[in-house]
Amino acid sequence: MKTYIVPIILIVFVAVGGVLVVTQMEKTETVGKGDIDEKIPEKVEVIKDKESDKDGNQGKNAVGGFDENMDGVVLNSGVTKYYDFSQKQFEKSLDEGKVVYLEFYANWCTTCISQENDIIQGLNELNDPNVVGFRVNYKDNDTDKYEKNLADKYNVTYQDTKVVLVNNKPVYNELGVWKAADVVKNLSGL
């Protein structure tokens, strides 16, 4: 009888975990603009429906609004900027010789969503204008052709992969979860 208890407990545990993941995915997919607006930090000014991004999407701003200097959505409020990926921003950052941090992110991935605040906090703490971060969509409904090609170029095979470019060359390419302290540690002094 005892030999059956452990497998039964494991089956129940896996089933409950699967239900929780599906529930989280359903919640992620059904979040609307109004729901996002409630989670915006008070310090960050949000620009809505006044400007548009590279694809003409008006008001596409989860947190920070559009950066007037780089034509895109800023996801944080610090000196070290973190952008929702755009080809124009990425190429400009490379041309300027900035250290570029790429966070490959999927909007259905609960790990990606849960570590987002740590990434933002770490980049804000880093406080280095020579470093710029990009949240790159990976295998989700927001992924464009350029982002797919970027993932292929840097051999990204899974969301939560971090790629760091110095002088347009990868110096870091690993899968994993970073806390705020990891962001600061891994991007300082590059």
Steps between C-alpha positions, in 0.01 A plus 500: 500500500782742589662459158189646335483813717811673360396464132146614580633807683728579204213469252281732709788748537566507122129534422458793741815666361369462145169661595686792663717553189197490268314740729798739501526481121129581465541799731804618303315479170194685626674801654370816340636854487292600799648217706856602412435866585422404859849350545697802376738652756397850602846646427489418130314727261283308258427635154182362345366537152716807431781333311548173319774240489691375195197308375254785558353343815368785707536495876708179508655558839500251783687725741705792383373643173699598195859622517521813287865430415468137393148453359374222720341374817702541820422238764684663791579840646875471563814633330568153358207475259300182442295498181236286344701383199511705183745457216570874481590525870712187487701611197547851640630357828749278314613795284559705817720225645272430796505178696177329391308263726238283326234329710316243286146509634172324420174658609356157589799403718429531873872504584560786254212697647606439861863608446407819310496712818846372600639585155356852519619551859850375415532726195378797705761420769774455239466869411736480199407700188742289293285189553162452333262207537240359265213265570500288184182306422565131452256252350188685610228687315704825515817358340588664169732376226795710620470361854485144363813565293673648806421186703638286217815714473582457869389133516217568742295186544291590802337803661680639809825502303724797570742629238747781568678673211816706542632666184226312313643161609330261743688469830218327686233261374324289762160377601395590851313720741668816626411686815572875523843436657591265211417771245729746677779245550494364145475836322735712715836598359446373146 
